[in-house]
Amino acid sequence: MKILIISQYFWPENLRVNELSEELNRLGHQVTILTGYPNYPKGEIYKEFKKNKSKFRKYKGSEIIRVPILPRKNNKFNLILNYFSFLLNSIFLGYFKMRGKKFDIIFTFQLSPVTVGITSAFFSFVKNCPHIFWILDLWPDTLVALNVLKKEWQIKLFKILVNWIYSRCDIILAQSKSILKELNNYSSIKNNTYYFPSWGESDLFFKNEDPASEVDTKNVFTILFAGNIGEAQDFPSIIKAVKHLSLHNINNFRILLIGGGSKKEWVIKEVTKLNIDKYFEFHKNYPFSRMNSFLLHADALLVSLSNTRVFNMTIPGKIPFYLSSGIPIIGMISGEGAKVIKESKAGYVCKSGDYISLSKIISKITKVDKDSLNKMGLNGKEYAEKEFSKRSLINKLNKLLIEASKTLSSKIS
């Protein structure tokens, strides 16, 4: 099949959509990606991309069609401009760049913003093909959680937009069962939704490599956080937990932060101001292919989310990935994410925002013997193989794509 993937984000940005395109190519499909200029999570267009755009026109068999967008930078105003620039350019410039191209199906990778669904609806109409929409970020709920939308009329307006987007989807995939249930509140949902989580394991874990040379090897318990350092990750509570431990003279740990985001500079300044910077090591965002070398330094992996209704409905993509690594997890998270960690018996978890409990968990896990840590990691790996297997999920998606193309295409024609 000829598949058009529409996503505001794509390689060299590190997201699941990269692996998705690779796997669909492996299964024999011809994949094209409509995306923007890479600028996540740094907030600036990648320097290597600006130097040579031609190097980023192909990705492991997939053709990439890029449209210019305004960089998201690190403030809400620029983020809004970033979203709208992709929406407009993906439709108008995307249309001209894809003239004459035919597709059997359109697949949308929907992180923020949901407006990517307007682009998808447009191309589903003009290309006369079915549309599958994978929800990984529930709008307008996320905007409410981040205090972007505060007034009732704004929320209602966005819900009307979201309902319209869903009405243009032939199949909707939800990354968690809670989101799947929440979709029933929209009138446009017509028994066309399926649970489809992010997968866990990666080919990275099968590589033999040395620990990342960028990280100093120390005889201290190492907790690693990888990914976006933003508003949703509740770093104020993480900092409070570390400050609490420092006041009790617990010094046998460090936290490695690998990545970037809108709150990174604030975190750096805050830990210095509180005189707890010795507990933190900051590293830039690295290509996904390098991630396993950093994980080799870790004794435990940290995941956190703010305590909001929408975040409690999601399973952060890093949880399946963390589970597959075979390294114990520390979670300051509520809802579905917490449920996964508890069910897998892969580590310790406390409620979102409960920094006192997080400090107790850190203190506790640093005293756990190696065999018990290994057992937790193995539990996580086994759970990931059962619930978040990439092969199983991609095969399920492939069958869904083929059936949708046959059934829905016949209806369209």
C-alpha positions in Angstrom: 0.0 0.0 0.0 0.9 3.6 -0.5 0.7 5.2 3.0 0.9 8.9 3.8 2.0 9.6 7.4 1.2 13.1 8.6 3.1 14.2 11.7 4.3 17.6 12.7 7.4 15.8 14.2 9.7 13.4 12.5 13.4 12.3 12.4 15.8 13.6 13.4 13.4 14.4 16.2 13.2 11.3 18.5 9.6 10.0 18.4 7.8 6.7 17.8 6.7 7.8 14.4 10.2 7.2 13.1 10.1 3.5 14.1 6.5 3.3 12.7 7.6 4.4 9.2 10.6 2.0 9.3 8.4 -0.9 10.3 5.7 -0.2 7.7 8.5 -0.1 5.1 9.8 -3.4 6.3 6.3 -4.9 5.8 6.5 -3.8 2.1 4.5 -0.6 2.1 5.5 2.5 0.3 5.6 5.3 3.0 5.7 9.0 2.6 5.9 11.4 5.5 4.5 15.0 5.5 6.2 16.9 8.3 7.8 20.2 9.3 11.3 21.4 9.9 12.8 19.6 12.9 12.9 21.8 16.1 11.6 19.6 18.9 12.5 19.8 21.8 15.2 22.4 21.4 12.8 25.1 20.2 15.1 26.0 17.3 15.5 24.6 13.8 18.2 22.0 14.0 21.6 23.4 12.8 22.5 20.2 10.9 19.2 20.5 9.0 19.7 24.1 8.1 23.2 23.3 6.8 22.0 20.5 4.4 18.3 20.0 4.0 18.8 17.4 1.3 20.3 14.9 3.9 16.9 14.8 5.5 14.7 13.9 2.6 14.8 10.1 3.1 14.5 8.0 6.2 15.1 4.2 6.0 13.1 3.8 2.8 10.6 6.5 3.4 10.3 9.7 1.4 10.0 12.9 3.6 8.1 15.9 2.4 8.9 18.9 4.6 7.2 22.2 5.0 8.8 25.3 6.7 7.5 26.1 10.2 8.2 28.8 12.8 10.4 27.3 15.6 8.6 26.7 18.9 11.3 28.4 21.0 10.5 28.3 24.7 7.4 30.4 25.1 3.7 29.9 24.6 3.3 32.6 22.0 5.9 31.1 19.7 4.5 27.6 20.3 1.1 28.8 19.0 2.8 30.3 16.0 4.6 27.0 15.5 1.4 25.1 15.5 -0.4 27.4 13.1 2.6 27.7 10.7 2.6 23.9 10.3 -1.2 23.8 9.8 -1.1 26.4 7.1 2.0 25.3 5.3 1.2 21.6 5.5 -2.1 22.2 3.7 -1.0 24.8 1.1 2.6 23.9 0.5 2.0 20.2 1.1 -0.8 20.2 -1.5 1.6 21.6 -4.2 4.5 19.3 -3.1 2.2 16.2 -3.3 0.4 17.0 -6.6 0.0 13.9 -8.6 0.8 11.5 -5.7 -1.8 8.9 -4.9 -2.2 7.1 -1.6 -4.2 4.2 -0.3 -4.5 5.4 3.3 -3.5 8.4 5.5 -2.2 7.8 9.0 -1.9 10.7 11.4 0.5 10.6 14.4 -1.2 13.1 16.7 0.8 14.6 19.5 0.2 18.2 20.2 -1.4 19.9 18.4 -4.6 18.3 17.4 -4.9 20.7 14.5 -2.7 18.2 12.6 -6.1 16.5 12.1 -7.3 19.4 9.9 -4.4 18.7 7.6 -5.2 15.0 7.6 -8.9 15.6 6.9 -8.0 17.9 4.0 -5.7 15.3 2.3 -8.1 12.5 3.0 -10.7 14.5 1.1 -8.5 15.6 -1.9 -6.7 12.2 -2.2 -10.0 10.4 -1.7 -8.6 7.8 0.7 -9.4 6.5 4.3 -7.9 8.3 7.3 -6.6 6.6 10.5 -5.9 8.9 13.5 -3.6 7.8 16.4 -4.2 9.9 19.5 -1.3 10.2 21.8 -2.2 13.6 23.3 -5.8 14.3 24.2 -7.0 17.8 23.3 -8.4 20.2 24.6 -7.7 18.4 27.9 -3.9 18.9 27.7 -4.3 22.6 27.0 -6.5 22.9 30.1 -4.0 21.0 32.2 -1.2 23.3 31.1 -3.4 26.4 31.8 -3.3 27.4 28.2 -7.1 27.3 28.0 -8.9 28.8 31.1 -12.2 30.1 29.9 -15.2 27.9 29.4 -16.0 29.3 25.9 -12.5 28.5 24.8 -12.7 24.9 25.9 -16.1 24.5 24.2 -14.8 26.0 21.0 -11.9 23.5 21.0 -14.2 20.6 21.7 -16.3 21.5 18.7 -13.1 21.6 16.6 -11.9 18.2 18.0 -15.4 16.7 17.4 -15.2 17.9 13.8 -11.7 16.3 13.3 -12.9 13.0 14.8 -15.9 13.1 12.5 -13.4 13.1 9.5 -11.6 10.0 10.8 -12.4 6.5 9.6 -10.6 4.8 12.4 -9.3 6.3 15.7 -6.6 4.7 17.8 -6.1 5.6 21.4 -2.8 5.2 23.3 -4.5 4.3 26.6 -7.8 2.6 27.7 -8.7 5.8 29.6 -8.5 7.9 26.5 -10.4 5.2 24.6 -13.2 5.6 27.1 -13.1 9.4 27.0 -13.6 9.4 23.3 -17.2 8.2 23.8 -18.1 11.7 25.1 -17.8 13.0 21.5 -20.9 12.7 19.3 -18.8 12.0 16.2 -17.5 8.7 17.6 -19.3 5.8 15.8 -17.9 2.5 17.1 -14.6 3.1 15.2 -12.1 3.3 18.1 -9.4 0.9 19.1 -6.8 0.7 21.9 -3.3 1.0 20.5 -0.5 1.8 22.9 3.1 2.8 22.1 5.4 -0.2 21.9 8.3 -0.7 24.3 11.2 -2.7 23.0 13.7 -1.3 20.6 16.5 -2.7 18.5 18.9 -0.6 20.6 18.7 -3.1 23.4 20.3 -5.8 21.2 23.4 -3.8 20.5 26.7 -4.4 22.3 28.2 -1.0 23.1 30.1 0.8 25.8 28.5 3.2 28.3 28.3 6.8 27.0 31.7 8.5 27.4 29.9 11.8 28.0 28.9 10.6 31.5 31.4 10.2 34.3 31.5 6.8 35.9 30.9 7.2 39.6 30.4 4.8 42.5 26.9 6.3 43.2 23.4 5.2 42.6 22.4 6.7 39.2 18.8 7.7 38.4 18.3 8.6 34.7 15.5 10.8 33.3 15.4 10.8 29.4 13.1 13.0 27.3 11.3 16.3 27.4 12.1 18.6 30.3 8.8 20.5 30.2 5.9 21.8 32.2 4.0 18.5 32.2 6.9 16.6 33.8 6.6 18.4 37.2 10.2 19.2 37.8 9.4 21.4 40.8 8.3 18.3 42.7 11.4 16.4 41.7 13.6 19.3 42.9 11.7 19.4 46.2 12.3 15.7 46.7 16.0 16.1 46.1 16.2 19.1 48.4 14.4 17.1 51.1 17.0 14.3 50.8 19.8 16.8 51.0 18.5 18.2 54.2 18.6 14.6 55.6 22.2 14.2 54.4 21.3 11.4 51.9 24.1 11.8 49.3 24.5 8.4 47.7 22.7 9.2 44.4 22.7 11.4 41.3 20.1 12.2 38.7 21.1 12.3 35.0 18.9 14.4 32.8 19.2 13.6 29.2 17.3 15.9 26.8 16.0 19.4 26.5 12.8 21.3 26.8 11.1 24.5 27.9 11.9 24.0 31.6 15.5 22.9 31.3 17.1 26.3 31.9 14.8 26.9 34.8 15.7 23.6 36.4 19.5 24.3 36.0 19.0 27.7 37.7 16.8 26.3 40.4 19.0 23.5 41.5 21.9 25.9 41.7 19.9 28.4 43.7 18.9 25.7 46.2 22.5 24.4 46.4 21.6 20.9 45.2 23.3 21.0 41.8 25.8 18.3 43.0 22.9 15.8 42.7 22.1 16.6 39.1 24.0 16.1 35.8 22.6 17.8 32.7 23.2 16.4 29.2 21.9 17.6 25.8 19.5 15.8 23.6 21.2 13.0 21.7 20.0 10.9 18.7 17.8 8.0 19.7 20.4 5.6 18.5 22.7 6.8 21.3 20.1 6.2 24.1 21.2 2.7 25.1 24.8 3.9 25.8 23.3 6.3 28.4 21.0 3.7 29.9 24.0 1.6 30.6 24.9 4.1 33.4 21.5 3.8 35.0 20.5 1.9 38.1 17.0 3.2 37.9 14.9 5.2 35.5 12.7 8.2 36.5 9.3 9.1 35.0 7.0 11.9 36.3 3.9 13.7 35.3 1.8 16.5 36.8 -1.3 15.5 38.7 -4.0 16.4 36.1 -6.9 14.4 34.8 -5.6 14.2 31.2 -2.1 13.2 32.3 -3.6 10.5 34.5 -5.3 9.1 31.5 -2.1 8.7 29.5 0.7 6.1 29.4 3.8 8.2 28.7 5.7 6.7 25.8 8.9 6.4 28.0 7.2 3.8 30.3 7.0 1.0 27.7 10.5 1.9 26.6 11.8 1.9 30.2 10.2 -1.4 30.9 11.8 -3.0 27.8 15.3 -1.8 29.0 15.2 -4.2 32.0 16.1 -1.3 34.4 13.9 -0.6 37.5 11.6 2.3 37.3 10.9 5.1 39.8 7.5 6.8 39.1 6.0 9.9 40.5 2.8 9.5 38.5 -0.9 8.7 38.9 -3.5 7.0 36.8 -2.7 4.6 33.9 1.0 5.1 34.1 1.1 4.2 37.8 -1.1 1.2 37.1 1.4 -0.1 34.5 4.4 0.2 36.9 2.5 -1.4 39.8 1.2 -4.3 37.6 4.6 -5.0 36.1 6.3 -5.0 39.5 9.1 -3.2 37.8 9.8 -0.6 40.4 8.3 1.8 42.9 5.7 4.5 42.3 4.0 7.3 44.2 1.3 9.8 43.3 2.0 12.7 41.1 3.3 15.7 43.0 4.0 13.7 46.2 7.7 14.8 46.6 7.9 13.4 50.1 7.0 9.9 48.9 9.4 10.3 46.0 12.2 11.2 48.3 11.4 8.1 50.4 11.5 5.9 47.2 14.8 7.3 46.2 16.2 6.7 49.6 14.8 3.1 49.6 15.9 2.0 46.2 19.5 3.1 46.7 19.6 0.5 49.5 18.2 -2.4 47.4 20.6 -5.2 46.6 21.6 -5.9 43.0 19.7 -9.1 42.7 16.4 -7.4 43.7 17.0 -4.6 41.3 17.7 -7.1 38.5 14.5 -8.9 39.4 12.5 -5.7 39.1 14.1 -5.0 35.7 13.3 -8.5 34.5 9.7 -8.1 35.6 9.4 -5.0 33.6 10.9 -6.6 30.5 8.5 -9.6 30.7 5.6 -7.2 31.1 6.6 -5.1 28.1 6.9 -8.3 26.0 3.4 -9.2 26.9 1.6 -5.8 26.8 3.8 -3.5 24.6 5.5 -5.8 22.0 6.5 -3.8 19.0 6.1 -6.9 16.7 2.6 -7.7 17.9 1.4 -4.1 17.8 2.9 -3.4 14.4 1.3 -6.6 13.0 -2.0 -5.6 14.6 -1.7 -2.2 12.9 -0.8 -3.7 9.6 -3.9 -5.9 9.6 -6.0 -2.9 10.5 -4.5 -0.8 7.7 -5.1 -3.5 5.1 -8.6 -4.2 6.2 -9.4 -0.4 6.4 -8.0 0.2 2.9 -10.1 -2.6 1.4 -13.3 -1.8 3.3 -13.2 1.9 3.4 -11.8 2.4 -0.1 -14.7 0.4 -1.5 -17.1 2.7 0.4 -15.4 5.9 -0.8 -15.4 4.7 -4.5 
